[in-house]
Amino acid sequence: MKPKKLSTATAGSGAAVLHEVKSVGPRLALFDLDHTLIPIDSDYEWGEFTIALGWCDSAEFKRRNTEFFAQYRAGTLDIHDYVRFATQAMREQGAIKSVAAHARFMADVVQKTITKQAQELVQQHRAAGDELVIVTATNEFVTRPIAEAFGVKELIAVELERDALGNLTGEIKGTPSFRGGKVARVEAWLAAQQLGWDDVETTFYTDSMNDLALLEKATHPVATNPDERLRALAMERGWRILDLF
């Protein structure tokens, strides 16, 4: 991470324009994923995709998936209950079928949602020498290929527990990167590089009030395609608002 700083403005396309100015210390660009870099909830859409594959009962899965999504938007989601639900079909189908299905999911669903504006935003930070990290509350199985599609190597996602044979158990490994857990996971990532919050200049892009704790930690919080509550808070606090979609 190079010791440069970027001031920001909003481009006509909706992407941020970055201008280099003098600064000290490494820079970190943190990106939420769902509804921030992509205009969908990847976990929800993966669930819908598994319905189309016939992996689960359509009516019951849709009911529960919609219920969990509403809880997420309201900030009341129990992430452990949700992960047990969301990984059930994969656990039943096994790793080989799940990986093959996800490749189709990427081609048929996700790739079509990756916009030029989102790609440009990531590329601007990359070209400026910033360290890029996607920080998402969606699990690693769903999101690793999406991070790779953006060319982002560093992914902080919900890690899935596996048994001695490598099979998913339905439980979460370690601290889930959800709400305040995102702060803890980023702190652990920084600590592994012998860094702390005071050693880095951070920009964090997110759409959701669920990420308030990390927004408040960031040097430059950016409400990106924000939901109604976050847009109001960003206006109140003078945070930058960026609409990519």
PyMOL commands that set and color helices and strands:
alter all, ss='L'
color gray80, all
select helices_A, chain A and resi 42-52+58-74+79-86+88-93+95-113+116-127+140-149+180-192+197-199+209-217+228-237
alter helices_A, ss='H'
color red, helices_A
select strands_A, chain A and resi 5-10+16-21+27-31+131-139+154-158+160-162+168-172+201-206+220-224+240-242
alter strands_A, ss='S'
color yellow, strands_A
deselect
rebuild
show_as cartoon
